[in-house]
């Protein structure tokens, strides 16, 4: 039985995609180790599914992956991977040294592609690069800086919903004022993080299951509206807990939602 299977096993091992997936798995393990040990949080669904989806997309390409790199792209790819690995190693002793830790997935994946396919073929891997890019977004930083205006949209939706339900509510920037309390929509509580999470999952799904451009636009539009509405309802419930004086319930829901 083993003798009959050995040629197939050797064929798999000798195929270039095998070594590519092994390298990808090693980089994924380094990422998970950093997230768990250094960043001190459990790898999320996006982290795990992102690496698995990227590996599956590469496996689907199979023999279509051709080695087209040159000396410059190979050296640059190796330098990118070694640079990020060294940064992660140093960050175990001093986490402040690794300010770009979030970019590990996209940087090492670009380095891996440069080693295999070179510069000119990178554009052909836009789905994989999009997944890795969304995995590399520092969500908390982005939600409190670049995309902080989204908190104003959440605050306006909250005001509309609470007013429509029948509460006496007013708004000052991102602060919602009720009769017996007030809440402020901070960047970390806005729809930014849910949007990034949902977009990452949608990129994976639309990469695995082909969809036309119009269908993709419709999917992303519906998802965006749904995220805003669901998050606004969640924030309204938190505001009502504050208005009722239920501080314990607010702290519990705010921490674990």
Backbone bond lengths (Angstrom), bond angles and torsions (degrees), N, CA, C in turn:
res aa  C-N    CA-C-N  psi(-1)  N-CA   C-N-CA  omega(-1)  CA-C   N-CA-C  phi
1 X - - - 1.472 - - 1.522 110.65 -
2 X 1.350 114.97 -47.99 1.456 119.80 179.81 1.522 111.52 -65.69
3 X 1.337 116.44 -34.92 1.459 119.82 179.80 1.517 110.51 -65.88
4 X 1.352 115.99 -36.41 1.460 119.28 179.73 1.527 111.93 -70.04
5 X 1.345 115.84 -31.55 1.462 120.47 -177.81 1.523 112.81 -85.40
6 X 1.328 117.85 -21.03 1.465 120.82 -174.61 1.527 113.54 -59.91
7 X 1.338 121.05 -38.91 1.483 118.49 177.45 1.526 112.37 -62.09
8 X 1.350 116.30 -38.30 1.463 119.55 179.10 1.518 110.82 -66.47
9 X 1.336 115.72 -40.86 1.474 119.98 179.25 1.521 110.23 -63.52
10 X 1.336 116.38 -44.02 1.465 120.53 178.73 1.524 111.06 -63.78
11 X 1.335 116.42 -36.02 1.468 120.16 179.51 1.530 110.11 -65.15
12 X 1.344 116.41 -40.32 1.461 120.47 178.83 1.520 110.44 -66.49
13 X 1.329 116.60 -45.49 1.461 121.15 -177.59 1.525 111.08 -64.34
14 X 1.316 116.44 -36.42 1.460 119.84 -177.45 1.525 113.22 -79.94
15 X 1.335 117.22 -8.88 1.464 120.44 -179.56 1.524 109.93 -78.76
16 X 1.334 115.32 141.30 1.471 119.81 -176.66 1.524 112.84 -62.26
17 X 1.353 117.89 -30.74 1.462 120.60 -178.36 1.523 110.72 -65.38
18 X 1.346 117.09 -27.93 1.462 120.78 178.79 1.521 110.48 -62.52
19 X 1.315 116.84 -46.85 1.462 120.51 -178.98 1.526 111.14 -69.55
20 X 1.326 116.77 -33.01 1.462 120.19 176.89 1.517 110.82 -64.93
21 X 1.331 117.15 -43.79 1.465 120.89 179.87 1.524 111.49 -69.61
22 X 1.319 117.32 -34.87 1.473 120.30 176.19 1.523 110.13 -63.98
23 X 1.329 116.57 -44.42 1.469 120.26 177.84 1.523 110.72 -62.92
24 X 1.337 116.76 -41.04 1.461 120.78 178.79 1.530 110.48 -63.40
25 X 1.331 117.09 -41.32 1.464 121.05 179.41 1.537 111.25 -63.87
26 X 1.319 116.78 -39.50 1.474 120.30 178.27 1.531 110.80 -64.15
27 X 1.334 117.26 -42.64 1.456 120.91 178.87 1.527 110.65 -66.24
28 X 1.334 116.97 -38.25 1.464 120.66 177.87 1.523 110.66 -63.42
29 X 1.329 117.15 -41.03 1.472 120.68 178.50 1.521 111.34 -64.04
30 X 1.335 117.13 -38.90 1.465 120.22 176.12 1.526 110.76 -62.66
31 X 1.317 116.21 -40.92 1.466 120.67 178.37 1.522 111.09 -63.73
32 X 1.333 116.95 -47.13 1.464 120.45 179.35 1.526 110.73 -61.92
33 X 1.330 116.35 -40.26 1.468 119.92 -179.63 1.528 110.41 -63.12
34 X 1.332 116.07 -42.75 1.458 119.11 179.86 1.531 110.31 -64.16
35 X 1.321 116.34 -46.59 1.466 120.44 -178.53 1.521 110.96 -59.49
36 X 1.333 116.15 -41.86 1.468 120.98 -174.87 1.522 111.45 -77.39
37 X 1.326 117.55 -47.90 1.461 121.03 -171.97 1.528 113.09 -86.46
38 X 1.327 117.31 -41.22 1.464 120.44 -172.52 1.520 111.54 -95.36
39 X 1.342 116.33 -53.23 1.462 119.59 -179.89 1.521 111.73 -73.12
40 X 1.352 116.89 -15.69 1.462 122.58 171.00 1.528 112.44 66.13
41 X 1.344 116.78 42.39 1.457 118.98 168.45 1.525 108.27 -148.45
42 X 1.327 115.76 155.39 1.460 121.30 -176.30 1.532 108.96 -71.79
43 X 1.344 117.79 135.51 1.470 119.66 177.10 1.525 111.04 -52.75
44 X 1.330 116.35 133.55 1.458 121.22 -174.59 1.523 111.15 -82.45
45 X 1.338 114.19 174.63 1.462 119.91 176.78 1.518 110.78 -60.28
46 X 1.340 116.60 -37.22 1.466 120.71 179.46 1.524 110.54 -64.00
47 X 1.340 117.25 -41.37 1.464 120.83 179.78 1.531 111.16 -60.42
48 X 1.329 115.64 -50.40 1.467 120.49 -175.85 1.528 111.01 -69.48
49 X 1.336 116.32 -51.67 1.471 119.69 -177.12 1.531 111.78 -66.32
50 X 1.347 116.82 -31.24 1.461 119.78 179.39 1.518 112.26 -63.01
51 X 1.320 116.42 -48.27 1.463 119.85 178.63 1.529 111.17 -65.70
52 X 1.353 117.02 -42.05 1.465 120.03 179.82 1.520 111.26 -63.99
53 X 1.330 116.52 -43.31 1.464 120.22 -179.53 1.529 110.54 -64.62
54 X 1.327 116.97 -41.99 1.470 120.34 178.69 1.522 110.83 -62.53
55 X 1.323 115.79 -43.18 1.462 119.55 177.22 1.519 111.98 -62.34
56 X 1.335 116.79 -39.32 1.469 120.58 179.34 1.525 111.18 -66.38
57 X 1.340 116.84 -41.14 1.468 120.26 178.98 1.523 111.23 -63.92
58 X 1.344 116.46 -39.33 1.464 119.70 177.34 1.527 110.53 -66.89
59 X 1.333 116.42 -39.85 1.467 120.05 179.21 1.527 110.62 -63.81
60 X 1.351 116.97 -37.21 1.458 120.52 178.81 1.533 111.41 -63.50
61 X 1.331 115.90 -32.57 1.470 118.56 179.31 1.523 111.27 -67.33
62 X 1.333 116.66 -33.96 1.458 121.46 174.55 1.504 114.16 53.07
63 X 1.332 115.58 -124.92 1.467 121.38 -174.76 1.527 112.97 -71.47
64 X 1.366 117.42 -8.85 1.464 118.95 179.06 1.521 111.93 -72.58
65 X 1.342 117.05 -14.93 1.464 121.08 177.25 1.533 108.68 -77.31
66 X 1.303 115.46 114.12 1.457 121.12 -179.66 1.525 110.22 -110.68
67 X 1.310 116.14 142.29 1.466 120.85 177.09 1.524 108.14 -78.22
68 X 1.336 115.92 108.12 1.461 121.23 -176.88 1.531 111.33 -126.19
69 X 1.296 117.09 18.73 1.465 120.19 -178.20 1.529 109.98 -78.03
70 X 1.332 114.66 162.04 1.456 120.52 173.92 1.522 109.06 -122.81
71 X 1.296 116.28 -174.22 1.462 119.79 -175.20 1.526 111.17 -62.76
72 X 1.333 117.54 -43.70 1.463 121.01 -176.60 1.529 111.02 -65.90
73 X 1.347 117.31 -46.95 1.460 120.02 -179.28 1.531 111.46 -65.00
74 X 1.334 117.17 -36.09 1.466 120.29 178.55 1.519 111.14 -65.81
75 X 1.321 116.90 -46.17 1.466 120.64 179.26 1.528 110.40 -62.64
76 X 1.337 117.04 -44.39 1.464 120.62 -179.98 1.527 110.93 -63.78
77 X 1.326 116.86 -41.53 1.462 120.45 178.10 1.518 112.11 -62.17
78 X 1.339 116.44 -44.21 1.462 120.64 177.61 1.530 111.27 -62.34
79 X 1.333 115.85 -41.34 1.471 119.71 -179.93 1.524 111.17 -63.76
80 X 1.332 117.96 -40.41 1.458 121.01 179.12 1.532 110.99 -62.63
81 X 1.326 116.08 -45.44 1.471 119.97 -178.79 1.529 110.45 -66.65
82 X 1.330 116.90 -47.24 1.470 120.60 -179.42 1.524 110.35 -62.60
83 X 1.333 116.88 -40.00 1.468 121.04 179.96 1.521 111.20 -60.07
84 X 1.346 117.07 -46.75 1.458 119.87 -178.42 1.522 111.91 -70.12
85 X 1.328 117.84 -36.86 1.463 120.80 178.26 1.528 110.43 -64.49
86 X 1.347 116.65 -42.56 1.461 120.56 178.06 1.529 110.61 -63.55
87 X 1.334 117.61 -42.01 1.462 121.40 178.06 1.516 110.94 -60.15
88 X 1.335 116.44 -42.43 1.457 119.88 179.01 1.527 111.24 -66.69
89 X 1.328 116.23 -36.67 1.463 119.81 178.26 1.524 110.84 -65.68
90 X 1.322 117.01 -44.64 1.461 121.00 178.96 1.521 111.80 -65.89
91 X 1.324 116.97 -33.14 1.457 120.14 -176.68 1.525 111.95 -67.61
92 X 1.322 117.96 -19.31 1.459 119.58 177.30 1.523 111.26 -66.84
93 X 1.328 116.83 -30.31 1.459 120.49 176.93 1.518 111.87 -88.58
94 X 1.341 116.20 -33.14 1.469 120.73 -179.00 1.523 108.55 -145.92
95 X 1.365 117.95 93.03 1.457 120.81 -176.59 1.515 114.11 -55.58
96 X 1.337 117.89 -27.54 1.464 120.53 -177.89 1.528 111.84 -66.68
97 X 1.342 117.44 -18.38 1.459 120.64 -177.89 1.530 111.86 -74.03
98 X 1.353 116.64 -17.95 1.455 119.80 -174.41 1.518 110.13 -110.14
99 X 1.322 116.48 68.81 1.460 121.31 -177.79 1.523 111.50 -69.65
100 X 1.334 117.47 -23.59 1.464 121.42 -178.07 1.531 111.67 -100.82
101 X 1.313 116.58 27.09 1.463 120.03 -175.41 1.520 112.54 -62.51
102 X 1.328 117.41 -31.12 1.459 119.82 -179.05 1.521 112.38 -63.48
103 X 1.326 117.04 -26.52 1.465 120.72 -175.25 1.525 112.82 -83.03
104 X 1.314 117.99 4.55 1.466 120.61 -177.13 1.531 112.67 -53.20
105 X 1.360 120.59 -50.16 1.469 119.24 -176.25 1.520 113.74 -58.73
106 X 1.330 117.87 -48.30 1.461 119.69 -175.37 1.529 111.37 -71.65
107 X 1.331 117.89 -37.34 1.468 120.01 -177.95 1.527 110.95 -67.03
108 X 1.341 117.32 -47.54 1.467 119.27 -177.45 1.526 110.75 -71.61
109 X 1.339 117.78 -30.74 1.466 119.45 178.63 1.523 110.62 -70.14
110 X 1.329 117.03 -41.00 1.463 120.08 174.65 1.528 110.16 -61.31
111 X 1.333 115.73 -41.69 1.467 119.25 176.82 1.517 112.20 -60.23
112 X 1.333 116.12 -41.55 1.468 120.23 179.37 1.529 110.80 -65.23
113 X 1.327 117.12 -42.29 1.464 119.98 178.78 1.521 111.59 -65.50
114 X 1.330 117.21 -38.17 1.464 119.93 178.04 1.525 111.19 -61.65
115 X 1.321 116.16 -37.48 1.464 120.17 178.83 1.529 111.02 -67.18
116 X 1.336 116.67 -36.24 1.461 120.79 -174.31 1.526 112.22 -89.62
117 X 1.341 117.42 -52.62 1.473 119.83 -169.48 1.521 113.70 -112.41
118 X 1.320 118.63 -10.57 1.461 120.33 178.51 1.520 113.49 81.37
119 X 1.325 115.88 -171.04 1.469 121.50 -174.56 1.530 112.75 -73.50
120 X 1.323 117.42 -46.15 1.464 121.43 -169.71 1.522 113.10 -66.59
121 X 1.326 117.83 -26.90 1.467 120.78 -175.39 1.527 113.29 -92.55
122 X 1.324 118.27 -1.13 1.470 120.37 -177.43 1.526 111.70 -59.39
123 X 1.346 117.13 -37.45 1.459 121.14 -176.28 1.522 111.93 -62.77
124 X 1.335 117.22 -23.83 1.463 120.97 -179.55 1.523 112.12 -74.65
125 X 1.320 116.97 -8.28 1.469 121.50 -178.31 1.529 110.11 -113.94
126 X 1.345 116.09 37.64 1.458 120.03 -174.55 1.527 112.36 -66.78
127 X 1.322 118.51 -31.47 1.472 120.24 178.46 1.520 110.96 -66.36
128 X 1.338 116.08 -47.05 1.459 120.12 178.50 1.527 111.29 -63.60
129 X 1.346 116.01 -40.51 1.467 120.07 179.36 1.526 111.43 -66.66
130 X 1.342 117.03 -35.88 1.466 120.40 177.93 1.525 110.84 -64.83
131 X 1.327 116.50 -41.52 1.469 120.37 178.84 1.520 110.20 -62.96
132 X 1.335 116.94 -47.71 1.456 120.72 -179.54 1.529 111.73 -64.66
133 X 1.319 117.02 -34.62 1.466 120.49 179.51 1.525 110.79 -65.86
134 X 1.334 116.75 -43.29 1.463 119.74 179.12 1.527 111.33 -68.77
135 X 1.328 117.06 -31.50 1.466 120.01 174.58 1.521 111.64 -66.81
136 X 1.337 116.51 -25.06 1.458 121.32 -174.08 1.527 113.43 -93.95
137 X 1.337 117.10 1.13 1.463 119.80 -178.14 1.534 109.88 -72.67
138 X 1.333 118.30 123.44 1.479 120.47 173.77 1.526 108.95 -74.23
139 X 1.328 116.57 88.08 1.463 121.76 -167.57 1.525 113.19 -58.07
140 X 1.337 117.46 -44.42 1.463 119.15 -177.47 1.522 111.00 -65.74
141 X 1.340 117.28 -40.91 1.466 121.23 179.21 1.526 110.34 -65.26
142 X 1.325 116.60 -45.37 1.461 120.77 -178.68 1.526 110.84 -64.27
143 X 1.341 116.21 -40.51 1.461 119.57 -176.58 1.516 112.73 -68.45
144 X 1.330 117.28 -23.55 1.464 120.27 -179.10 1.526 113.24 -100.85
145 X 1.326 117.79 -3.17 1.473 120.23 -178.73 1.523 111.05 -127.95
146 X 1.327 116.56 -83.91 1.458 122.15 -171.97 1.530 111.99 -60.29
147 X 1.341 116.67 -45.23 1.456 120.87 -175.10 1.529 112.58 -104.75
148 X 1.313 116.68 21.30 1.467 119.87 179.89 1.527 113.41 -60.23
149 X 1.375 120.76 -29.54 1.476 119.03 177.00 1.525 114.28 -58.56
150 X 1.333 117.80 -20.70 1.464 119.75 178.59 1.528 110.59 -61.89
151 X 1.347 116.59 -28.41 1.466 119.88 177.45 1.527 111.03 -60.66
152 X 1.335 117.78 -30.85 1.470 121.13 177.50 1.533 110.49 -67.51
153 X 1.325 117.06 -36.67 1.469 120.22 177.12 1.524 109.74 -64.66
154 X 1.339 116.55 -44.15 1.456 120.25 177.94 1.526 111.07 -60.91
155 X 1.336 116.18 -42.09 1.465 120.02 -179.50 1.529 110.84 -63.68
156 X 1.321 117.75 -40.42 1.463 120.76 178.94 1.526 111.37 -66.98
157 X 1.316 116.68 -40.94 1.467 119.74 176.90 1.522 110.79 -64.04
158 X 1.322 117.27 -40.70 1.462 120.84 177.03 1.524 110.89 -59.72
159 X 1.327 115.60 -46.35 1.464 120.26 179.98 1.528 111.12 -59.92
160 X 1.328 116.17 -43.51 1.457 120.59 179.37 1.523 111.59 -62.52
161 X 1.338 116.43 -47.44 1.474 120.55 -177.36 1.526 110.73 -64.03
162 X 1.337 117.47 -47.53 1.462 120.42 -178.79 1.524 111.47 -64.76
163 X 1.317 116.74 -38.99 1.472 119.94 177.86 1.526 110.48 -67.02
164 X 1.335 116.89 -39.42 1.459 120.86 -179.68 1.529 110.81 -66.34
165 X 1.339 117.12 -36.12 1.464 121.08 179.63 1.532 110.74 -70.38
166 X 1.341 116.76 -29.17 1.460 118.98 176.66 1.513 115.53 125.68
167 X 1.322 118.13 11.33 1.459 120.86 -179.60 1.530 110.35 -89.94
168 X 1.312 115.31 149.86 1.464 121.86 174.89 1.521 107.78 -82.33
169 X 1.304 116.55 104.19 1.457 120.92 -171.26 1.518 110.05 -134.85
170 X 1.321 116.09 147.44 1.461 122.52 174.16 1.515 108.17 -140.96
171 X 1.333 115.97 166.44 1.471 120.51 -176.01 1.513 111.18 -132.88
172 X 1.325 115.08 137.57 1.461 122.32 171.43 1.524 107.80 -126.67
173 X 1.333 115.55 102.90 1.473 120.93 -173.15 1.526 109.70 57.52
174 X 1.334 117.72 -113.12 1.468 120.03 179.89 1.525 112.10 -104.91
175 X 1.316 117.68 12.91 1.467 122.01 178.95 1.526 109.47 -100.05
176 X 1.323 116.07 126.59 1.455 122.70 179.66 1.528 108.40 -100.66
177 X 1.324 116.10 121.13 1.462 122.25 -176.61 1.517 109.69 -103.45
178 X 1.325 115.58 121.54 1.456 122.50 174.64 1.529 108.87 -111.30
179 X 1.331 116.78 178.58 1.461 119.83 -175.06 1.525 112.83 -66.47
180 X 1.351 116.88 -32.14 1.461 119.32 -175.97 1.530 112.87 -123.84
181 X 1.295 117.87 18.01 1.457 119.76 179.51 1.513 111.77 176.42
182 X 1.301 115.60 176.19 1.462 121.61 -179.97 1.520 109.35 -149.24
183 X 1.314 115.98 148.82 1.464 121.92 176.16 1.521 108.28 -131.94
184 X 1.310 116.05 148.86 1.457 121.89 176.96 1.524 109.16 -114.78
185 X 1.303 115.80 131.00 1.465 121.14 178.24 1.521 108.16 -83.28
186 X 1.320 115.88 103.49 1.458 121.26 178.65 1.531 109.67 -84.47
187 X 1.339 115.74 166.89 1.463 120.06 -179.33 1.510 113.43 -58.77
188 X 1.340 116.21 -40.23 1.459 119.92 -178.60 1.511 113.83 -69.88
189 X 1.348 117.11 -19.12 1.460 121.42 179.09 1.518 112.29 -98.94
190 X 1.323 117.27 -3.56 1.461 120.53 -177.60 1.523 110.24 -76.67
191 X 1.326 115.27 -173.57 1.470 120.49 -177.68 1.520 113.19 -83.95
192 X 1.328 117.97 4.11 1.470 120.56 -175.30 1.529 111.00 -62.91
193 X 1.323 117.01 -53.15 1.466 120.04 -176.86 1.528 111.51 -63.09
194 X 1.359 119.68 -46.23 1.470 118.38 175.07 1.520 113.39 -59.60
195 X 1.342 117.37 -37.41 1.459 119.84 179.19 1.525 111.65 -63.71
196 X 1.332 116.60 -45.50 1.468 120.29 179.75 1.526 110.10 -62.51
197 X 1.332 116.55 -41.04 1.465 120.87 179.70 1.521 111.27 -63.94
198 X 1.330 116.32 -46.61 1.468 120.26 -179.59 1.525 111.08 -66.38
199 X 1.335 117.34 -41.56 1.468 120.10 179.27 1.527 110.93 -62.04
200 X 1.336 116.42 -39.85 1.463 119.36 178.42 1.530 110.74 -61.54
201 X 1.330 116.76 -43.87 1.465 120.23 178.66 1.528 111.13 -65.51
202 X 1.346 116.69 -38.79 1.462 119.81 179.81 1.526 111.83 -67.10
203 X 1.329 116.50 -37.90 1.469 119.42 176.63 1.525 110.12 -60.95
204 X 1.332 116.24 -41.67 1.463 119.77 178.26 1.524 110.85 -63.22
205 X 1.338 116.86 -46.43 1.466 120.46 -176.81 1.524 111.58 -66.30
206 X 1.339 116.93 -43.26 1.470 119.14 179.96 1.527 112.04 -71.80
207 X 1.326 116.72 -17.84 1.466 119.73 174.70 1.525 110.45 -79.82
208 X 1.339 115.70 -36.22 1.462 120.01 -179.68 1.522 111.76 -78.52
209 X 1.322 116.57 -37.60 1.460 121.83 -178.70 1.528 108.31 -118.35
210 X 1.312 115.26 110.90 1.465 120.62 -174.66 1.527 111.06 -60.25
211 X 1.323 115.16 134.66 1.460 121.88 177.36 1.526 108.80 -137.36
212 X 1.331 115.80 144.67 1.453 120.28 179.23 1.523 110.53 -69.23
213 X 1.318 116.67 163.12 1.465 121.61 -176.57 1.531 111.55 -58.92
214 X 1.338 116.89 -44.38 1.461 120.33 179.20 1.532 111.17 -63.03
215 X 1.326 116.13 -38.97 1.462 119.91 178.67 1.525 110.60 -66.14
216 X 1.316 116.86 -39.63 1.459 120.13 178.62 1.522 111.18 -64.62
217 X 1.339 116.65 -42.45 1.469 120.09 178.28 1.525 110.47 -60.99
218 X 1.337 116.19 -42.56 1.464 120.55 178.73 1.526 111.38 -63.99
219 X 1.323 116.76 -42.75 1.466 121.13 -179.52 1.522 110.85 -62.41
220 X 1.333 116.69 -47.69 1.466 120.19 -179.07 1.526 111.48 -67.10
221 X 1.330 117.72 -34.80 1.468 120.71 179.53 1.528 110.74 -66.90
222 X 1.336 115.84 -46.77 1.472 119.79 179.08 1.521 110.69 -62.84
223 X 1.333 116.50 -41.59 1.467 120.41 179.71 1.523 111.30 -63.02
224 X 1.338 117.14 -40.43 1.463 120.93 179.93 1.525 111.29 -63.11
225 X 1.336 116.02 -47.26 1.465 120.38 179.24 1.523 110.46 -62.26
226 X 1.339 116.90 -42.85 1.463 121.04 -179.43 1.526 111.62 -62.31
227 X 1.338 117.00 -42.49 1.461 120.27 -179.96 1.523 110.70 -63.31
228 X 1.324 117.50 -45.23 1.465 120.82 179.20 1.533 111.21 -61.24
229 X 1.312 117.20 -44.02 1.457 120.57 -177.54 1.524 111.45 -67.54
230 X 1.336 116.90 -45.78 1.464 120.66 -178.63 1.529 110.60 -64.62
231 X 1.335 116.92 -43.78 1.457 119.72 -179.53 1.529 111.16 -67.51
232 X 1.334 117.17 -35.56 1.465 120.13 178.26 1.520 111.18 -65.92
233 X 1.332 117.13 -40.41 1.475 120.62 176.33 1.527 110.01 -62.83
234 X 1.322 116.48 -41.94 1.470 120.22 177.68 1.522 110.73 -60.15
235 X 1.328 117.12 -45.53 1.460 121.17 179.86 1.529 111.16 -65.84
236 X 1.334 117.44 -35.36 1.468 120.62 177.00 1.523 110.99 -62.99
237 X 1.320 116.42 -40.92 1.467 119.95 178.33 1.526 110.84 -63.71
238 X 1.329 116.94 -39.63 1.464 120.23 176.63 1.534 110.88 -64.38
239 X 1.334 115.61 -40.83 1.463 119.26 178.77 1.527 111.14 -63.46
240 X 1.319 117.31 -38.16 1.467 120.84 179.32 1.528 111.20 -68.19
241 X 1.313 117.31 -33.39 1.465 120.03 175.30 1.526 110.54 -64.29
242 X 1.326 116.37 -41.03 1.473 120.16 177.04 1.524 110.28 -65.17
243 X 1.311 116.27 -42.59 1.466 120.36 -178.30 1.527 112.19 -64.94
244 X 1.341 116.32 -30.29 1.468 120.15 179.07 1.522 112.66 -86.15
245 X 1.332 117.34 -2.69 1.458 121.20 179.57 1.516 114.21 80.26
246 X 1.324 117.33 14.37 1.466 121.45 -179.17 1.534 108.66 -89.57
247 X 1.329 115.43 76.73 1.472 119.86 -177.37 1.520 112.32 -67.24
248 X 1.343 116.25 -35.49 1.472 119.68 -179.61 1.526 110.10 -65.09
249 X 1.351 115.66 -44.73 1.464 119.66 178.11 1.505 112.08 -63.56
250 X 1.343 116.69 -37.58 1.463 120.52 178.33 1.521 111.05 -64.17
251 X 1.323 116.44 -46.86 1.460 120.11 -178.53 1.515 110.70 -63.63
252 X 1.316 117.56 -39.62 1.464 121.00 -179.67 1.527 111.04 -66.16
253 X 1.348 115.98 -48.61 1.467 119.90 -178.74 1.537 111.24 -67.67
254 X 1.304 117.00 -37.93 1.460 120.70 -178.86 1.523 111.09 -67.64
255 X 1.306 116.63 -31.38 1.470 120.40 -177.51 1.515 111.60 -82.11
256 X 1.325 118.61 -38.67 1.456 120.81 -170.27 1.528 114.39 -106.23
257 X 1.341 118.61 -4.95 1.458 118.82 177.60 1.525 110.45 -74.60
